[in-house]
Amino acid sequence: MAEGTPTPRKVTAAATQHDALPMRGMALLGTFMNDKAPEALIRNQNGRIEKIGLGDKVGRQQVVAINPGLVVLMRNGATERLTMPRG
């Protein structure tokens, strides 16, 4: 079994709340800090769930940073921050 960071109670509660995630656009579902490289789980704009890592493309944006509870995407010098939902 893979080791990971325990899910905070607020996040667990938000996962079962109605309208906790935005229905449009991307949403950050989780981040995974491991020995090799950080990864994140997102729901993309098409509603599909995908695992992403540093340097990956998400639509027309590139993943430039993954920190606990945060993903930073960049396109043409503009950044977008995806954060975990707050409970």
N, CA, C and O of each residue as an XYZ file, in Angstrom:
348
protein
N       0.851     -1.177      0.000
C       0.000      0.000      0.000
C       0.891      1.231      0.000
O       1.853      1.298      0.764
N       0.587      2.194     -0.835
C       1.377      3.418     -0.933
C       1.130      4.313      0.273
O       0.007      4.452      0.757
N       2.213      4.912      0.737
C       2.084      5.839      1.853
C       1.741      7.215      1.304
O       2.168      7.577      0.208
N       0.985      7.964      2.051
C       0.624      9.300      1.619
C       0.289     10.169      2.803
O       0.367      9.747      3.957
N      -0.076     11.355      2.499
C      -0.465     12.298      3.533
C      -1.906     12.022      3.919
O      -2.756     11.879      3.040
N      -2.209     11.942      5.218
C      -3.599     11.727      5.618
C      -4.489     12.864      5.102
O      -4.080     14.025      5.086
N      -5.676     12.523      4.693
C      -6.616     13.528      4.198
C      -7.190     14.303      5.378
O      -7.748     13.710      6.301
N      -7.054     15.638      5.349
C      -7.616     16.443      6.440
C      -9.125     16.248      6.548
O      -9.805     16.037      5.543
N      -9.640     16.318      7.764
C     -11.082     16.124      7.983
C     -11.924     17.107      7.172
O     -12.980     16.742      6.655
N     -11.463     18.341      7.061
C     -12.223     19.338      6.292
C     -12.352     18.920      4.834
O     -13.404     19.110      4.223
N     -11.288     18.351      4.275
C     -11.333     17.906      2.879
C     -12.262     16.705      2.744
O     -13.045     16.627      1.797
N     -12.180     15.776      3.679
C     -13.067     14.619      3.658
C     -14.526     15.057      3.730
O     -15.372     14.530      3.008
N     -14.818     16.015      4.596
C     -16.187     16.518      4.717
C     -16.615     17.240      3.446
O     -17.759     17.104      3.012
N     -15.704     18.009      2.844
C     -16.036     18.751      1.615
C     -16.316     17.791      0.467
O     -17.106     18.103     -0.424
N     -15.680     16.633      0.483
C     -15.876     15.667     -0.597
C     -17.289     15.123     -0.631
O     -17.728     14.593     -1.652
N     -17.998     15.249      0.467
C     -19.366     14.743      0.512
C     -20.403     15.861      0.565
O     -21.596     15.593      0.710
N     -19.958     17.111      0.447
C     -20.882     18.239      0.485
C     -21.356     18.584     -0.915
O     -20.588     18.529     -1.875
N     -22.619     18.938     -1.019
C     -23.198     19.367     -2.281
C     -22.547     20.683     -2.699
O     -22.409     21.591     -1.880
N     -22.144     20.795     -3.970
C     -21.541     21.997     -4.544
C     -20.200     22.373     -3.922
O     -19.839     23.550     -3.928
N     -19.455     21.415     -3.388
C     -18.143     21.710     -2.806
C     -17.124     22.025     -3.897
O     -16.220     22.831     -3.678
N     -17.253     21.401     -5.073
C     -16.377     21.669     -6.195
C     -17.125     22.476     -7.247
O     -18.327     22.291     -7.437
N     -16.416     23.373     -7.934
C     -17.069     24.115     -9.013
C     -17.491     23.146    -10.123
O     -16.771     22.193    -10.422
N     -18.628     23.384    -10.719
C     -19.124     22.492    -11.769
C     -18.456     22.766    -13.112
O     -18.461     21.903    -13.989
N     -17.891     23.939    -13.281
C     -17.218     24.297    -14.536
C     -15.737     24.491    -14.279
O     -15.320     24.836    -13.173
N     -14.961     24.268    -15.303
C     -13.522     24.470    -15.184
C     -12.839     23.324    -14.474
O     -13.447     22.294    -14.181
N     -11.564     23.526    -14.204
C     -10.767     22.503    -13.540
C     -10.930     22.578    -12.032
O     -11.246     23.627    -11.469
N     -10.707     21.437    -11.396
C     -10.757     21.384     -9.933
C      -9.640     20.471     -9.449
O      -9.409     19.401    -10.013
N      -8.960     20.897     -8.412
C      -7.921     20.092     -7.793
C      -8.572     19.130     -6.810
O      -9.314     19.547     -5.921
N      -8.290     17.840     -6.975
C      -8.870     16.812     -6.118
C      -7.898     16.319     -5.057
O      -8.316     15.843     -4.001
N      -6.603     16.430     -5.333
C      -5.626     15.985     -4.358
C      -4.214     16.167     -4.865
O      -3.983     16.257     -6.070
N      -3.262     16.220     -3.933
C      -1.850     16.290     -4.278
C      -1.121     15.158     -3.572
O      -1.511     14.729     -2.486
N      -0.067     14.688     -4.202
C       0.702     13.559     -3.693
C       2.172     13.937     -3.687
O       2.783     14.096     -4.744
N       2.736     14.081     -2.506
C       4.150     14.389     -2.367
C       4.880     13.072     -2.151
O       4.676     12.407     -1.135
N       5.728     12.693     -3.100
C       6.466     11.446     -2.954
C       7.951     11.691     -3.188
O       8.351     12.819     -3.477
N       8.766     10.660     -3.068
C      10.217     10.793     -3.180
C      10.682     11.182     -4.580
O      11.676     11.893     -4.723
N       9.982     10.729     -5.604
C      10.416     10.982     -6.981
C      10.024     12.382     -7.443
O      10.891     13.192     -7.770
N       8.750     12.665     -7.470
C       8.251     13.964     -7.936
C       6.807     14.113     -7.476
O       6.076     13.126     -7.404
N       6.391     15.333     -7.164
C       5.004     15.525     -6.738
C       4.050     15.274     -7.900
O       4.395     15.485     -9.063
N       2.849     14.821     -7.566
C       1.796     14.603     -8.555
C       0.501     15.154     -7.981
O       0.387     15.394     -6.779
N      -0.464     15.347     -8.858
C      -1.763     15.839     -8.419
C      -2.855     15.125     -9.199
O      -2.625     14.606    -10.291
N      -4.034     15.108     -8.623
C      -5.211     14.547     -9.261
C      -6.172     15.699     -9.494
O      -6.554     16.400     -8.557
N      -6.561     15.892    -10.756
C      -7.483     16.986    -11.089
C      -8.678     16.456    -11.865
O      -8.629     15.380    -12.461
N      -9.754     17.237    -11.842
C     -10.860     17.018    -12.773
C     -10.670     18.092    -13.827
O     -10.725     19.283    -13.523
N     -10.444     17.670    -15.082
C     -10.180     18.645    -16.129
C     -11.465     19.301    -16.624
O     -12.554     18.987    -16.141
N     -11.339     20.206    -17.579
C     -12.490     20.961    -18.065
C     -13.525     20.091    -18.751
O     -14.682     20.489    -18.881
N     -13.117     18.895    -19.197
C     -14.051     17.960    -19.828
C     -14.720     17.039    -18.817
O     -15.529     16.187    -19.186
N     -14.380     17.212    -17.535
C     -14.971     16.386    -16.494
C     -14.218     15.096    -16.226
O     -14.638     14.297    -15.389
N     -13.112     14.882    -16.924
C     -12.328     13.668    -16.738
C     -11.328     13.861    -15.604
O     -10.796     14.953    -15.401
N     -11.086     12.786    -14.875
C     -10.112     12.793    -13.786
C      -8.773     12.365    -14.370
O      -8.692     11.366    -15.084
N      -7.707     13.135    -14.061
C      -6.390     12.751    -14.543
C      -5.304     13.059    -13.521
O      -5.405     14.008    -12.743
N      -4.260     12.230    -13.545
C      -3.099     12.440    -12.685
C      -2.103     13.264    -13.493
O      -1.841     12.968    -14.658
N      -1.546     14.309    -12.862
C      -0.608     15.184    -13.543
C       0.673     15.319    -12.728
O       0.687     15.111    -11.515
N       1.750     15.675    -13.429
C       3.030     15.908    -12.783
C       3.663     17.176    -13.329
O       3.138     17.791    -14.258
N       4.776     17.559    -12.758
C       5.477     18.760    -13.205
C       5.826     18.656    -14.684
O       6.315     17.624    -15.145
N       5.570     19.727    -15.419
C       5.873     19.766    -16.840
C       4.762     19.262    -17.733
O       4.798     19.497    -18.941
N       3.770     18.573    -17.178
C       2.658     18.060    -17.980
C       1.822     19.207    -18.538
O       1.784     20.300    -17.971
N       1.163     18.943    -19.641
C       0.225     19.897    -20.229
C      -1.187     19.558    -19.770
O      -1.589     18.395    -19.766
N      -1.926     20.580    -19.389
C      -3.341     20.456    -19.041
C      -4.047     21.459    -19.939
O      -4.012     22.665    -19.694
N      -4.689     20.942    -20.985
C      -5.232     21.843    -21.995
C      -4.067     22.579    -22.638
O      -3.141     21.954    -23.157
N      -4.113     23.906    -22.605
C      -3.034     24.712    -23.169
C      -2.070     25.234    -22.108
O      -1.187     26.039    -22.405
N      -2.242     24.774    -20.875
C      -1.404     25.234    -19.780
C      -0.403     24.159    -19.392
O      -0.631     22.970    -19.617
N       0.721     24.595    -18.799
C       1.735     23.667    -18.335
C       1.794     23.702    -16.818
O       1.695     24.765    -16.205
N       1.956     22.522    -16.217
C       2.080     22.414    -14.767
C       3.488     22.879    -14.387
O       4.479     22.274    -14.797
N       3.571     23.972    -13.591
C       4.879     24.514    -13.215
C       5.194     24.309    -11.738
O       6.352     24.442    -11.341
N       4.199     23.989    -10.911
C       4.454     23.735     -9.489
C       3.339     22.876     -8.909
O       2.167     23.026     -9.256
N       3.734     21.973     -8.019
C       2.774     21.174     -7.244
C       3.264     21.196     -5.803
O       4.374     20.752     -5.511
N       2.447     21.704     -4.923
C       2.721     21.748     -3.491
C       1.521     21.131     -2.779
O       0.476     20.947     -3.403
N       1.638     20.808     -1.495
C       0.483     20.246     -0.795
C      -0.744     21.154     -0.925
O      -0.738     22.292     -0.456
N      -1.793     20.637     -1.567
C      -3.037     21.386     -1.720
C      -3.023     22.475     -2.763
O      -3.940     23.295     -2.800
N      -1.989     22.515     -3.632
C      -1.860     23.594     -4.613
C      -1.194     23.106     -5.891
O      -0.198     22.384     -5.850
N      -1.759     23.511     -7.034
C      -1.138     23.285     -8.343
C      -1.098     24.637     -9.048
O      -2.076     25.385     -9.035
N       0.044     24.940     -9.662
C       0.188     26.180    -10.416
C       0.380     25.822    -11.884
O       1.262     25.043    -12.244
N      -0.475     26.414    -12.728
C      -0.427     26.205    -14.172
C      -0.004     27.516    -14.831
O      -0.298     28.595    -14.317
N       0.699     27.421    -15.993
C       1.137     28.627    -16.686
C       0.860     28.522    -18.180
O       1.025     27.468    -18.793
N       0.437     29.645    -18.744
C       0.241     29.747    -20.192
C       0.597     31.169    -20.600
O       0.014     32.126    -20.091
N       1.539     31.311    -21.505
C       1.969     32.619    -22.010
C       2.319     33.587    -20.884
O       1.981     34.769    -20.960
N       2.979     33.111    -19.858
C       3.408     33.954    -18.746
C       2.343     34.226    -17.694
O       2.651     34.800    -16.649
N       1.105     33.831    -17.943
C       0.018     34.021    -16.966
C      -0.148     32.732    -16.162
O      -0.103     31.634    -16.717
N      -0.339     32.875    -14.858
C      -0.488     31.694    -14.011
C      -1.916     31.551    -13.509
O      -2.649     32.530    -13.359
N      -2.284     30.316    -13.257
C      -3.561     29.972    -12.633
C      -3.246     29.040    -11.482
O      -2.459     28.104    -11.625
N      -3.862     29.298    -10.339
C      -3.659     28.476     -9.151
C      -4.910     27.639     -8.894
O      -6.023     28.162     -8.825
N      -4.707     26.341     -8.754
C      -5.786     25.442     -8.349
C      -5.519     25.048     -6.912
O      -4.425     24.589     -6.586
N      -6.503     25.222     -6.055
C      -6.358     24.864     -4.655
C      -7.432     23.860     -4.264
O      -8.460     23.723     -4.926
N      -7.162     23.170     -3.177
C      -8.131     22.212     -2.648
C      -9.355     22.960     -2.126
O      -9.231     24.071     -1.610
N     -10.535     22.358     -2.258
C     -11.739     23.000     -1.719
C     -11.657     23.113     -0.207
O     -11.082     22.256      0.464
N     -12.224     24.155      0.307
C     -12.233     24.373      1.766
C     -13.572     23.894      2.307
O     -14.626     24.111      1.709
N     -13.494     23.240      3.448
C     -14.708     22.704      4.065
C     -15.296     23.593      5.092
O     -16.320     23.257      5.686
